[in-house]
Amino acid sequence: MTKPQTGFPGVLRFRYLGSHEIDELGELWTAIHERHTATAPHLEDVITSVDTEESWRRRRAQYLRWLADPDTLAVLAERDGTDVGYAMVTVRDAQQGSWDRDSRVAVVQTLAVAPEHTGTGVGSGLLEEVRRQVGSRGIRDIELSALATSSEDIRFYEQEGFQPFVTTMVSRIGALGPHD
């Protein structure tokens, strides 16, 4: 599966990964983990971050659990033979309530783009590919999370057609701070 990206060198290609290929995502996850901790240092007042190695160990285990479900997608984007980004997408039952949603919703658990490829169409290409794949399965809603302090990410997602829906707040229970 390939799709050309005009204005940028090389063709953006998508490859679907199985659980046996999950370690290919480690370097890209490291970049996103470093960006997360740099973008939201204020969270250290509430929750403690983990180092890069521990972060990948935990996320890798989560990816393996998700990939046990045949509805999960791990989409790797490549350009000129280089891994430039990926999306990890799960499908879950929609939480019914005040809004008319189908019974299932796609959740972009991770959208990672290599820092040197930001702004080159990788993120947009991945989201388009994800929409195409989950749409072909009859799913009409897709959601994702963004760090509240990452205005660049939020602006990008809004340009891609996403709208703010729910704000998640975090706090320690019965504690004064993260390290009591």
ABEGO torsion letter per residue (X at the ends): XBBBBBGBBEBBBBBBBBAAAAAAAAAAAAAAAAAAAAABAAAAAABBBBBAAAAAAAAAAAAAAAAABAABBBBBBBBGGBBAEBBBBBBBBBBBEABBBBABBBBBABBBBBAAABGAGAAAAAAAAAAAAAAAAGBABBBBBBBAABAAAAAAAAAAGBBBABBBBBBBBGBABAAX
